[in-house]
Amino acid sequence: MEPAKDSLLLSRIQFVANVSFHILFPTITIALGLVLLFFKLRFNATGEQKWMVAYLFWVKIFALSFAMGVVSGITISFQFGTNWPGFIETVGNVAGPLLAYEIMTAFFLEAVFLGIMLFGASCVKSWVHTTATFLVAFGTTMSTFWIIVLNSWMHTPQGYELIDGVVFATDWWAIIFNPSMPYRFVHMLLASGLTVAFLIAGISALRLLWGDQAENVKSTLRVGIVLAAGLIPLQILAGDFHDLNTLEHQPAKIAAMEGNWETGPNIPLVLFAIPDEEARENKFEIAIPNGASLILKHKPSGVIPSLNDFIAEDGTKMHPRVAPVFFSFRIMVGTGMAMLALSWFGLFLLRRYGAGQMPRLPLYAFAAMSFSGWIATLAGWYTTEIGRQPWLVHGVLSTKDAVSDVPAGMVLGTLIGYLVVYAALIFAYMAVIPYLARKATHGEELSPRGYPRSGEAEVTLMQPGE
Amino acid sequence: METFGDPAIWLPWTFAALMGLSILIYVVLDGFDLGVGLLMPLANDAEKDRLVASIGPFWDANETWLVLAIGLLLVAFPPAHGIILTSLYLPVFLMLIGLILRGVSFEFRAKAPRSQKAGWNFAFFSGSLLASMSQGFMSGMYVMGLTWTFNHVVFALLTAVFLTVGYSFIGAAWLIAKTDGALQKRAIGWAKGGIWGLILGIGAISLATPFVSTRIFDKWFSFPEILYLAPFPVLSGILMVYLFWKIGRLQKDQNRLIWDPFAAETALFTLAFAGMAYSFYPYVVPEQITIYDAASAPESLFIILIGTLFVLPTILGYTVLSYYIFCGKATELRYD
């Protein structure tokens, strides 16, 4: 039992716990901000009350998610220093400015205008409130951009030189627009869009199941299903492009995702297997012949690099642990396929029956899939991040060289603390959303008064602290 | 002073100043919303809603200053960032748990079933307490040079209590300005109860700092420096006396110059902070690493600085805008 090794593993688990908890909430706020803007603009354009009612319901969930995202984001900014000082000491010259721009251009923008978006409707003109909603949505997107830039740079570093083991930036354009950034950015934005689409569809379905036939519920169900059905093919396409990009820059990750041990042509697409890292082969494999070669090289004879290519001369593995990457990838793809099937079926039912007369079974399915976006997003992040190992910054800094020398017991103690708090909060969050839906269903509709469309808003949309 | 034409000199200096400014703004701004959280158990149920309403639109942005401060430490002085945060591992963890608890209970207390409201109110209070205590503790440890000896921990525990009570004073000063009627009257009473924490906290840190190192002692007590520096303690003393007097006055007439306690306390913090900056300069890790040794590459600092020059005034601008929009008294909460 080498203490440093324990610290490393525990620090990794702690970081996984922190980022996993954090990413759940930006995944919702990124796209929900845009959806709220859409509701507000629809209301401005049509004057139909249902859009404002929908706005008022979903802005509550936005506010809650935003608070969860802010506080868990603060934790991350400290984790770099407390657990991974080697990261900033080695690549601080690149990571620092990117994080600084994230804080300066995005974090403040969203935090300040959130106040106006949530509480300002009674004291500012309607267009100021709409603008604030836009700026919050824009801020979350900017925030995503900078974080994805840094994350992508860690996967595909460009535009730097190493002097005495420290990274110095040479070309900021190359750093920001590093090879995997556009793919990752699009993939993440679409993931957020899908998460929100299924959340909105799911909660609306739940309210319909409870007998809530309000216009706004039918409209949000429609918005959720149409958004989901529209985004999922784009996401599959984006994922495929991202895959090809990863094959070019991080072949070891692709090999682990595909469970491919031997380099060669005619590589099958493994649907299921249990990868055995000792024997370096798959057990219980179910596969489609030539599938992987076809997907990655677009011909059966395409040669695909394999895990066995990433064994150093001295026998050290230079590829990630296979099973977590392999299974995460399948969970992500599986969830995506379920999303495709349900959303397109939902679209068909919408056309056939309309939102009000949807059969109950598919409504149950949508309700069950409310948080499916979280599962796919987490599985996707685990695929790409575990797939980066043993590197922290690909080819530049290995994870074990960045960890702090804080004693393992301390890391373990704080880890347990975080996990307890996070588990409780996720539980509270997932319980409060149906509770709010239930409350809205049972007549406690938010302010049934009329909302002025333009000019000075005279009513309070939401009281501070509500 | 060394050659300020050299980017390796003025860039670290500028960033140290920016970081100091962020921490100061953070302490003043989040100080009031942490303080309001600390006052929660003293308020009755209806007042609790108004307390929360008074900080609702602001707390998010206030906490962002902490992220900016730690971000600047991270980007500008990477080795110091590692040393400070690993040596303060446990208090940092406790502060984060505290900030998480209070940030989310803010939302949950209004959205969860009403039967849970008392629980979330308690989480809001205890989160604020945990965060304030940890911040006070970390300030004490920093002054003591970040070494964990028995005496240093005792000192840090004292500063933890003082800063926490001090925050409750800032919170009360904020409530004096943002509320009216009976609640305002009670806030004046709370301010009276909390002022000793503010004074002892600032006093303890200011008095202890010179005795931690002879270098700092000489910076303050050698001639002629002591003459230039005399305004620091003198002005601070005047402000403290004024605060005592003002709180007493407010008890008689609660509608005159209600922003004064908050303004005076902000000035007091600014003075104390400037004094600390003077003491510790040029060190970022006390008596171990200077800002010049710890600084990132000038090229990286420069690219951040360009952005900062555009962005910081914008941030300040829309922060002011937000405070302007929500400048009125915090109203009663209305649940439909």
Interface residues (C-beta under 8 A of the other chain):
Chain A: K60 A63 L64 F66 A67 M68 V70 V71 S72 G73 I74 T75 S77 F78 F80 G81 T82 P85 G86 I88 E89 G92 N93 V94 A95 G96 P97 L99 A100 Y101 I103 M104 T105 F107 F108 L109 A111 V112 F113 L114 G115 I116 L118 F119 G120 C123 V124 F168 A169 W172 S404 D405 V406 M410 T414 G417 Y418 V421 L425 A428 A431 V432 Y435 L436 E444 L446 S447 T460 Q463 P464 G465 E466
Chain B: D49 V52 A53 S54 G56 P57 F58 D60 A61 E63 T64 L66 V67 L68 I70 G71 L72 L73 L74 V75 A76 P78 P79 H81 G82 I83 I84 L85 T86 Y89 L90 V92 F93 L96 I97 L99 I100 L101 G103 V104 F106 E107 F108 R109 A110 K111 A112 P113 S296 A297 E299 S300 I303 I304 G307 T308 V311 L312 I315 Y318 T319 L321 S322 I325 F326 G328 A330 T331 L333 R334 Y335 D336
